[in-house]
Amino acid sequence: MTTPHVAVVIPCYRAKGLVAAVVADVLMIAREMEACCQLLLLVVNDSCPQQSWREIPPHPQVQVLHHRKNRGVGAATLTGLQAALEQGCQAMVKLDADGQHPPIYLLDLVPHLLEQQTGELVLVKGSRYRWPYRAGAIPWARKIGSILLEPMARAAIACRNLTDVSNGYLGLNQLSCSYLLAVSLGPPLQNRYLFESSVLVRCAWLGLELQEFAMLPRYGEHWSSSMESSAMVLPLLRFWSRAALERLRRSYLTSITLGSGLLLVATMSTLLASYLWFTRVGPEISDRTIVSAGTSSAFTTASALALLALLLFFLYDYRSGRDVKVLRFPALLKDLKRKS
């Protein structure tokens, strides 16, 4: 039986002093996994001004792909994934070059991806928030951003227990990667720091099963990132707001469901209550005129019906969503031992 090939894609930009250690760690893990698969490292130099990729020693399992100009982490990841498909890799994993994604999780993640049945569409992602990690480990801007973004992201893709939406530790089997890269299927993928979020939206649109595994990030003394977390919060809020509105449009306006009926009742009742308020109830209160029983009853009924229909709609929409499958990898225990 042919040994399956698995690609580890590492976008490289402003990772001087970091990316070489990441590659070395992946190669060490690769030696442990030789019995089950052959790991191929695809480092994508996204026109790094520091020429970080030059720190990587030559190795037969390492390929360096180059962008002539900087195109963003998303574009670099897509370049690596496309190269992995062209080389017949059965699974693909994306790691960041800054060292925050411990390669030790490849020991469990790669076999899990290779075990997916033919026809299975799945995206497996890491999560820093499924384990009670020490408070000072994760930068404050990322924690605040996550608190703001996660409810919006869950609403945007109808996924009830999604966490850590910006985590770039991603795994795909070959078929899922092929669907993800098909340009004509689903909303477009973003080239820069919105890439991970756009992957989640596209996967939800394509019907990929979302799975998460708990991981411990590495933020060492010399860790740095090429992206400013605090500057990303507002663009991400705008992105997820648009994604949520688009899902509601696609789910309830372009198709007819019970939720569509509830949304229609809520809208019509709200319009009626607003009309009665501005034309009858409000002016009569301002003139200190007694509001007639008929007008008062109509306004109260319309308001109550709007509120009830809206509450039932949110309940229906929530129950129509799906849960993220939570994976518990033994590698987490190994990582804990290494940190203790």
C-alpha positions as a Markdown table, in Angstrom:
| # | Residue | x | y | z |
|---|---|---|---|---|
| 1 | Met | 0.0 | 0.0 | 0.0 |
| 2 | Thr | 1.3 | 3.4 | -1.0 |
| 3 | Thr | 2.3 | 5.7 | 1.9 |
| 4 | Pro | -0.1 | 8.7 | 1.9 |
| 5 | His | 1.5 | 12.1 | 1.4 |
| 6 | Val | 0.4 | 15.0 | 3.7 |
| 7 | Ala | 1.2 | 18.7 | 3.1 |
| 8 | Val | 2.0 | 21.1 | 5.9 |
| 9 | Val | 1.5 | 24.6 | 4.5 |
| 10 | Ile | 3.3 | 27.5 | 6.2 |
| 11 | Pro | 2.7 | 31.0 | 4.9 |
| 12 | Cys | 5.9 | 33.0 | 5.6 |
| 13 | Tyr | 5.9 | 36.8 | 6.1 |
| 14 | Arg | 7.9 | 38.7 | 8.7 |
| 15 | Ala | 8.8 | 35.6 | 10.6 |
| 16 | Lys | 12.5 | 36.2 | 10.9 |
| 17 | Gly | 14.0 | 34.1 | 13.8 |
| 18 | Leu | 10.8 | 32.1 | 14.1 |
| 19 | Val | 10.0 | 30.1 | 10.9 |
| 20 | Ala | 13.1 | 28.0 | 11.0 |
| 21 | Ala | 12.2 | 26.7 | 14.4 |
| 22 | Val | 8.7 | 25.9 | 13.2 |
| 23 | Val | 10.1 | 23.9 | 10.3 |
| 24 | Ala | 12.5 | 22.1 | 12.5 |
| 25 | Asp | 9.7 | 21.1 | 14.9 |
| 26 | Val | 7.5 | 19.8 | 12.0 |
| 27 | Leu | 10.4 | 17.8 | 10.6 |
| 28 | Met | 11.0 | 16.2 | 14.0 |
| 29 | Ile | 7.3 | 15.3 | 14.1 |
| 30 | Ala | 7.6 | 14.0 | 10.5 |
| 31 | Arg | 10.2 | 11.4 | 11.7 |
| 32 | Glu | 7.8 | 10.1 | 14.3 |
| 33 | Met | 5.0 | 9.7 | 11.6 |
| 34 | Glu | 7.0 | 8.0 | 8.9 |
| 35 | Ala | 5.1 | 4.7 | 9.5 |
| 36 | Cys | 1.8 | 6.2 | 8.7 |
| 37 | Cys | 2.5 | 9.0 | 6.2 |
| 38 | Gln | 5.1 | 11.2 | 4.4 |
| 39 | Leu | 5.0 | 14.8 | 5.5 |
| 40 | Leu | 5.8 | 17.5 | 2.9 |
| 41 | Leu | 6.4 | 21.0 | 4.1 |
| 42 | Leu | 5.3 | 23.8 | 1.7 |
| 43 | Val | 6.7 | 27.1 | 2.9 |
| 44 | Val | 5.2 | 30.0 | 0.9 |
| 45 | Asn | 7.4 | 33.1 | 0.9 |
| 46 | Asp | 4.9 | 35.9 | 0.6 |
| 47 | Ser | 7.5 | 38.4 | -0.6 |
| 48 | Cys | 8.8 | 38.7 | 3.0 |
| 49 | Pro | 11.0 | 41.9 | 3.3 |
| 50 | Gln | 13.1 | 40.1 | 6.0 |
| 51 | Gln | 13.6 | 37.1 | 3.6 |
| 52 | Ser | 12.7 | 34.9 | 6.6 |
| 53 | Trp | 12.6 | 31.8 | 4.4 |
| 54 | Arg | 16.4 | 32.0 | 3.9 |
| 55 | Glu | 16.8 | 30.8 | 7.5 |
| 56 | Ile | 15.3 | 27.4 | 6.6 |
| 57 | Pro | 18.1 | 24.8 | 5.9 |
| 58 | Pro | 17.7 | 22.8 | 2.7 |
| 59 | His | 15.8 | 19.5 | 3.3 |
| 60 | Pro | 14.3 | 17.0 | 0.8 |
| 61 | Gln | 10.9 | 17.3 | 2.5 |
| 62 | Val | 10.8 | 21.1 | 2.4 |
| 63 | Gln | 9.8 | 23.1 | -0.6 |
| 64 | Val | 9.8 | 26.9 | -0.7 |
| 65 | Leu | 7.3 | 28.6 | -3.0 |
| 66 | His | 7.6 | 32.3 | -3.8 |
| 67 | His | 5.3 | 35.2 | -4.4 |
| 68 | Arg | 6.9 | 38.0 | -6.3 |
| 69 | Lys | 4.9 | 40.5 | -4.4 |
| 70 | Asn | 3.1 | 40.4 | -1.0 |
| 71 | Arg | -0.5 | 39.0 | -1.5 |
| 72 | Gly | -1.5 | 38.2 | 2.1 |
| 73 | Val | -1.7 | 35.2 | 4.3 |
| 74 | Gly | -4.8 | 33.9 | 2.6 |
| 75 | Ala | -3.3 | 34.0 | -0.9 |
| 76 | Ala | -0.1 | 32.4 | 0.5 |
| 77 | Thr | -2.2 | 29.6 | 2.1 |
| 78 | Leu | -4.1 | 29.1 | -1.2 |
| 79 | Thr | -0.9 | 28.8 | -3.1 |
| 80 | Gly | 0.3 | 26.1 | -0.7 |
| 81 | Leu | -3.0 | 24.2 | -0.8 |
| 82 | Gln | -3.1 | 24.3 | -4.6 |
| 83 | Ala | 0.5 | 23.0 | -4.8 |
| 84 | Ala | -0.4 | 20.2 | -2.3 |
| 85 | Leu | -3.4 | 19.1 | -4.5 |
| 86 | Glu | -1.2 | 19.2 | -7.6 |
| 87 | Gln | 1.3 | 16.9 | -5.9 |
| 88 | Gly | -1.4 | 14.4 | -4.9 |
| 89 | Cys | -1.4 | 15.0 | -1.1 |
| 90 | Gln | -4.2 | 13.2 | 0.7 |
| 91 | Ala | -4.5 | 15.7 | 3.5 |
| 92 | Met | -3.4 | 19.3 | 4.2 |
| 93 | Val | -2.6 | 21.2 | 7.3 |
| 94 | Lys | -2.0 | 25.0 | 7.6 |
| 95 | Leu | 0.3 | 26.3 | 10.3 |
| 96 | Asp | 1.4 | 29.8 | 11.0 |
| 97 | Ala | 5.1 | 30.7 | 10.7 |
| 98 | Asp | 5.3 | 32.7 | 13.9 |
| 99 | Gly | 5.4 | 29.6 | 16.1 |
| 100 | Gln | 2.0 | 29.9 | 17.9 |
| 101 | His | 0.8 | 26.5 | 16.5 |
| 102 | Pro | 2.6 | 23.6 | 18.1 |
| 103 | Pro | 3.3 | 20.9 | 15.5 |
| 104 | Ile | 2.9 | 18.2 | 18.1 |
| 105 | Tyr | -0.9 | 18.2 | 17.3 |
| 106 | Leu | 0.0 | 16.8 | 13.9 |
| 107 | Leu | 0.5 | 13.4 | 15.6 |
| 108 | Asp | -3.3 | 13.2 | 16.0 |
| 109 | Leu | -4.6 | 15.6 | 13.4 |
| 110 | Val | -3.0 | 14.0 | 10.4 |
| 111 | Pro | -4.3 | 10.4 | 11.1 |
| 112 | His | -7.7 | 11.8 | 11.8 |
| 113 | Leu | -7.8 | 13.6 | 8.4 |
| 114 | Leu | -6.6 | 10.4 | 6.6 |
| 115 | Glu | -9.3 | 8.3 | 8.4 |
| 116 | Gln | -12.1 | 10.4 | 6.8 |
| 117 | Gln | -14.3 | 8.3 | 4.6 |
| 118 | Thr | -14.5 | 8.9 | 0.8 |
| 119 | Gly | -17.0 | 11.7 | 0.2 |
| 120 | Glu | -16.6 | 13.2 | 3.7 |
| 121 | Leu | -16.2 | 17.0 | 3.7 |
| 122 | Val | -14.6 | 18.3 | 6.9 |
| 123 | Leu | -12.6 | 21.2 | 8.2 |
| 124 | Val | -10.7 | 20.6 | 11.4 |
| 125 | Lys | -9.5 | 23.7 | 13.3 |
| 126 | Gly | -7.6 | 24.4 | 16.5 |
| 127 | Ser | -9.1 | 26.3 | 19.4 |
| 128 | Arg | -7.3 | 28.1 | 22.1 |
| 129 | Tyr | -10.5 | 28.5 | 24.2 |
| 130 | Arg | -11.6 | 24.9 | 24.6 |
| 131 | Trp | -9.0 | 24.5 | 27.4 |
| 132 | Pro | -8.7 | 26.7 | 30.5 |
| 133 | Tyr | -5.3 | 28.1 | 29.6 |
| 134 | Arg | -3.6 | 30.5 | 32.0 |
| 135 | Ala | -5.0 | 34.1 | 31.7 |
| 136 | Gly | -1.8 | 35.9 | 30.7 |
| 137 | Ala | -0.8 | 33.6 | 27.8 |
| 138 | Ile | -3.1 | 34.9 | 25.1 |
| 139 | Pro | -2.7 | 38.6 | 24.1 |
| 140 | Trp | -5.5 | 40.8 | 25.5 |
| 141 | Ala | -6.5 | 42.1 | 22.1 |
| 142 | Arg | -7.1 | 38.6 | 20.8 |
| 143 | Lys | -9.2 | 37.7 | 23.8 |
| 144 | Ile | -11.4 | 40.8 | 23.6 |
| 145 | Gly | -11.7 | 40.3 | 19.8 |
| 146 | Ser | -12.8 | 36.7 | 20.3 |
| 147 | Ile | -15.5 | 37.7 | 22.9 |
| 148 | Leu | -16.9 | 40.2 | 20.4 |
| 149 | Leu | -16.6 | 38.0 | 17.3 |
| 150 | Glu | -17.6 | 34.6 | 18.3 |
| 151 | Pro | -21.4 | 35.2 | 18.9 |
| 152 | Met | -21.5 | 37.0 | 15.5 |
| 153 | Ala | -19.6 | 34.2 | 13.8 |
| 154 | Arg | -21.9 | 31.6 | 15.3 |
| 155 | Ala | -24.9 | 33.5 | 14.0 |
| 156 | Ala | -23.4 | 34.0 | 10.6 |
| 157 | Ile | -22.8 | 30.3 | 9.9 |
| 158 | Ala | -25.5 | 28.9 | 12.2 |
| 159 | Cys | -23.0 | 27.0 | 14.3 |
| 160 | Arg | -23.9 | 26.9 | 18.0 |
| 161 | Asn | -20.6 | 26.1 | 19.8 |
| 162 | Leu | -18.0 | 27.5 | 17.4 |
| 163 | Thr | -15.0 | 29.1 | 19.2 |
| 164 | Asp | -11.7 | 30.8 | 18.3 |
| 165 | Val | -12.9 | 31.9 | 14.8 |
| 166 | Ser | -9.5 | 33.5 | 13.9 |
| 167 | Asn | -7.4 | 30.5 | 14.7 |
| 168 | Gly | -5.3 | 29.5 | 11.6 |
| 169 | Tyr | -4.4 | 26.0 | 12.6 |
| 170 | Leu | -6.5 | 24.3 | 9.9 |
| 171 | Gly | -6.7 | 20.7 | 8.5 |
| 172 | Leu | -8.5 | 19.4 | 5.4 |
| 173 | Asn | -8.7 | 16.1 | 3.6 |
| 174 | Gln | -8.1 | 16.1 | -0.1 |
| 175 | Leu | -11.7 | 16.2 | -1.2 |
| 176 | Ser | -12.5 | 19.1 | 1.2 |
| 177 | Cys | -9.5 | 21.0 | 0.0 |
| 178 | Ser | -10.7 | 20.5 | -3.7 |
| 179 | Tyr | -14.2 | 21.9 | -2.8 |
| 180 | Leu | -12.7 | 24.8 | -0.9 |
| 181 | Leu | -10.5 | 25.9 | -3.8 |
| 182 | Ala | -13.3 | 25.5 | -6.4 |
| 183 | Val | -13.7 | 29.2 | -7.4 |
| 184 | Ser | -17.4 | 28.9 | -8.6 |
| 185 | Leu | -18.6 | 27.3 | -5.3 |
| 186 | Gly | -19.8 | 29.6 | -2.6 |
| 187 | Pro | -18.6 | 33.0 | -1.4 |
| 188 | Pro | -15.0 | 34.1 | -2.2 |
| 189 | Leu | -12.1 | 33.5 | 0.0 |
| 190 | Gln | -10.2 | 36.5 | 1.4 |
| 191 | Asn | -6.5 | 37.0 | 0.6 |
| 192 | Arg | -5.4 | 38.7 | 3.8 |
| 193 | Tyr | -6.2 | 38.5 | 7.5 |
| 194 | Leu | -9.9 | 37.8 | 6.9 |
| 195 | Phe | -8.9 | 34.5 | 5.3 |
| 196 | Glu | -9.6 | 32.2 | 8.2 |
| 197 | Ser | -13.1 | 33.8 | 8.7 |
| 198 | Ser | -13.9 | 33.5 | 5.0 |
| 199 | Val | -12.9 | 29.8 | 5.1 |
| 200 | Leu | -15.5 | 29.2 | 7.9 |
| 201 | Val | -18.2 | 31.0 | 5.9 |
| 202 | Arg | -17.4 | 29.1 | 2.7 |
| 203 | Cys | -17.2 | 25.8 | 4.5 |
| 204 | Ala | -20.6 | 26.4 | 6.1 |
| 205 | Trp | -22.0 | 27.3 | 2.6 |
| 206 | Leu | -20.5 | 24.1 | 1.1 |
| 207 | Gly | -21.8 | 22.0 | 4.0 |
| 208 | Leu | -18.4 | 20.9 | 5.4 |
| 209 | Glu | -18.6 | 19.5 | 8.9 |
| 210 | Leu | -16.7 | 21.8 | 11.3 |
| 211 | Gln | -14.6 | 20.1 | 14.0 |
| 212 | Glu | -12.4 | 21.7 | 16.7 |
| 213 | Phe | -9.6 | 20.4 | 18.8 |
| 214 | Ala | -8.3 | 22.0 | 21.9 |
| 215 | Met | -4.7 | 23.3 | 21.7 |
| 216 | Leu | -2.3 | 25.3 | 23.7 |
| 217 | Pro | -0.8 | 28.2 | 21.8 |
| 218 | Arg | 2.8 | 29.3 | 22.0 |
| 219 | Tyr | 3.4 | 32.9 | 22.9 |
| 220 | Gly | 7.0 | 32.9 | 24.1 |
| 221 | Glu | 9.2 | 35.7 | 25.2 |
| 222 | His | 10.4 | 36.4 | 21.6 |
| 223 | Trp | 7.1 | 35.7 | 19.9 |
| 224 | Ser | 5.7 | 38.3 | 17.5 |
| 225 | Ser | 3.1 | 38.5 | 14.9 |
| 226 | Ser | 3.1 | 40.2 | 11.5 |
| 227 | Met | -0.5 | 41.4 | 12.1 |
| 228 | Glu | -1.8 | 43.9 | 14.6 |
| 229 | Ser | -4.7 | 42.2 | 16.5 |
| 230 | Ser | -6.4 | 45.4 | 17.7 |
| 231 | Ala | -6.6 | 46.8 | 14.2 |
| 232 | Met | -8.3 | 43.6 | 13.0 |
| 233 | Val | -11.3 | 43.8 | 15.3 |
| 234 | Leu | -13.5 | 46.3 | 13.4 |
| 235 | Pro | -12.9 | 44.8 | 9.9 |
| 236 | Leu | -13.8 | 41.4 | 11.4 |
| 237 | Leu | -17.0 | 42.8 | 13.0 |
| 238 | Arg | -18.0 | 44.2 | 9.6 |
| 239 | Phe | -17.2 | 40.9 | 7.9 |
| 240 | Trp | -19.2 | 38.8 | 10.2 |
| 241 | Ser | -22.1 | 41.3 | 10.2 |
| 242 | Arg | -22.4 | 41.0 | 6.4 |
| 243 | Ala | -22.0 | 37.3 | 6.6 |
| 244 | Ala | -24.8 | 37.0 | 9.1 |
| 245 | Leu | -27.1 | 39.2 | 6.9 |
| 246 | Glu | -26.3 | 37.1 | 3.9 |
| 247 | Arg | -27.1 | 33.9 | 5.6 |
| 248 | Leu | -30.5 | 35.2 | 6.8 |
| 249 | Arg | -31.2 | 36.3 | 3.2 |
| 250 | Arg | -30.2 | 33.0 | 1.7 |
| 251 | Ser | -32.0 | 30.9 | 4.4 |
| 252 | Tyr | -35.3 | 32.8 | 4.8 |
| 253 | Leu | -35.8 | 35.1 | 1.8 |
| 254 | Thr | -34.7 | 33.0 | -1.2 |
| 255 | Ser | -36.4 | 29.9 | 0.2 |
| 256 | Ile | -39.6 | 29.3 | 2.1 |
| 257 | Thr | -39.4 | 27.8 | 5.5 |
| 258 | Leu | -41.3 | 28.1 | 8.8 |
| 259 | Gly | -38.6 | 30.7 | 9.8 |
| 260 | Ser | -39.6 | 32.7 | 6.7 |
| 261 | Gly | -43.2 | 32.8 | 7.9 |
| 262 | Leu | -42.2 | 33.8 | 11.4 |
| 263 | Leu | -40.0 | 36.6 | 10.0 |
| 264 | Leu | -42.8 | 37.8 | 7.8 |
| 265 | Val | -45.3 | 37.9 | 10.7 |
| 266 | Ala | -42.7 | 39.8 | 12.8 |
| 267 | Thr | -42.0 | 42.3 | 10.1 |
| 268 | Met | -45.7 | 42.9 | 9.2 |
| 269 | Ser | -46.7 | 43.2 | 12.9 |
| 270 | Thr | -43.8 | 45.6 | 13.6 |
| 271 | Leu | -44.9 | 47.8 | 10.6 |
| 272 | Leu | -48.5 | 47.8 | 11.8 |
| 273 | Ala | -47.5 | 48.7 | 15.4 |
| 274 | Ser | -45.2 | 51.5 | 14.1 |
| 275 | Tyr | -47.9 | 52.9 | 11.8 |
| 276 | Leu | -50.5 | 52.9 | 14.7 |
| 277 | Trp | -48.0 | 54.6 | 17.0 |
| 278 | Phe | -47.0 | 57.4 | 14.6 |
| 279 | Thr | -50.5 | 58.1 | 13.2 |
| 280 | Arg | -52.8 | 57.4 | 16.2 |
| 281 | Val | -51.3 | 56.5 | 19.5 |
| 282 | Gly | -48.4 | 58.9 | 19.7 |
| 283 | Pro | -50.3 | 62.0 | 18.5 |
| 284 | Glu | -53.2 | 61.3 | 20.8 |
| 285 | Ile | -50.9 | 60.9 | 23.8 |
| 286 | Ser | -49.1 | 64.2 | 22.9 |
| 287 | Asp | -52.5 | 65.9 | 22.7 |
| 288 | Arg | -53.5 | 64.4 | 26.0 |
| 289 | Thr | -56.4 | 62.7 | 24.3 |
| 290 | Ile | -57.7 | 59.4 | 25.5 |
| 291 | Val | -56.6 | 56.7 | 23.2 |
| 292 | Ser | -59.6 | 54.7 | 21.9 |
| 293 | Ala | -60.0 | 51.1 | 23.1 |
| 294 | Gly | -59.9 | 49.9 | 19.5 |
| 295 | Thr | -56.6 | 51.7 | 18.7 |
| 296 | Ser | -55.1 | 50.7 | 22.0 |
| 297 | Ser | -56.1 | 47.0 | 21.5 |
| 298 | Ala | -54.7 | 47.0 | 17.9 |
| 299 | Phe | -51.4 | 48.5 | 18.9 |
| 300 | Thr | -50.9 | 46.2 | 21.8 |
| 301 | Thr | -51.8 | 43.1 | 19.8 |
| 302 | Ala | -49.5 | 44.0 | 16.9 |
| 303 | Ser | -46.6 | 44.8 | 19.3 |
| 304 | Ala | -47.1 | 41.5 | 21.2 |
| 305 | Leu | -47.4 | 39.5 | 18.0 |
| 306 | Ala | -44.3 | 41.1 | 16.6 |
| 307 | Leu | -42.3 | 40.3 | 19.8 |
| 308 | Leu | -43.7 | 36.7 | 19.9 |
| 309 | Ala | -43.0 | 36.0 | 16.3 |
| 310 | Leu | -39.4 | 37.4 | 16.6 |
| 311 | Leu | -38.7 | 35.3 | 19.7 |
| 312 | Leu | -40.0 | 32.2 | 17.9 |
| 313 | Phe | -37.9 | 33.1 | 14.8 |
| 314 | Phe | -34.7 | 33.3 | 16.9 |
| 315 | Leu | -35.6 | 30.0 | 18.6 |
| 316 | Tyr | -36.2 | 28.4 | 15.2 |
| 317 | Asp | -33.0 | 29.8 | 13.7 |
| 318 | Tyr | -31.0 | 28.6 | 16.7 |
| 319 | Arg | -32.4 | 25.1 | 16.6 |
| 320 | Ser | -31.8 | 25.0 | 12.8 |
| 321 | Gly | -28.1 | 25.4 | 13.4 |
| 322 | Arg | -25.6 | 22.6 | 14.0 |
| 323 | Asp | -22.9 | 21.9 | 16.6 |
| 324 | Val | -19.2 | 21.8 | 16.1 |
| 325 | Lys | -17.8 | 18.4 | 16.7 |
| 326 | Val | -15.2 | 18.6 | 19.5 |
| 327 | Leu | -12.1 | 16.4 | 19.2 |
| 328 | Arg | -10.0 | 15.5 | 22.1 |
| 329 | Phe | -6.5 | 14.6 | 20.9 |
| 330 | Pro | -3.9 | 12.9 | 23.2 |
| 331 | Ala | -1.4 | 15.3 | 21.9 |
| 332 | Leu | -2.9 | 17.9 | 24.2 |
| 333 | Leu | -1.7 | 15.9 | 27.2 |
| 334 | Lys | 1.8 | 15.6 | 25.7 |
| 335 | Asp | 1.8 | 19.4 | 25.1 |
| 336 | Leu | 0.8 | 20.0 | 28.7 |
| 337 | Lys | 3.7 | 17.8 | 29.9 |
| 338 | Arg | 6.1 | 19.8 | 27.7 |
| 339 | Lys | 4.9 | 23.1 | 29.2 |
| 340 | Ser | 5.0 | 21.9 | 32.8 |
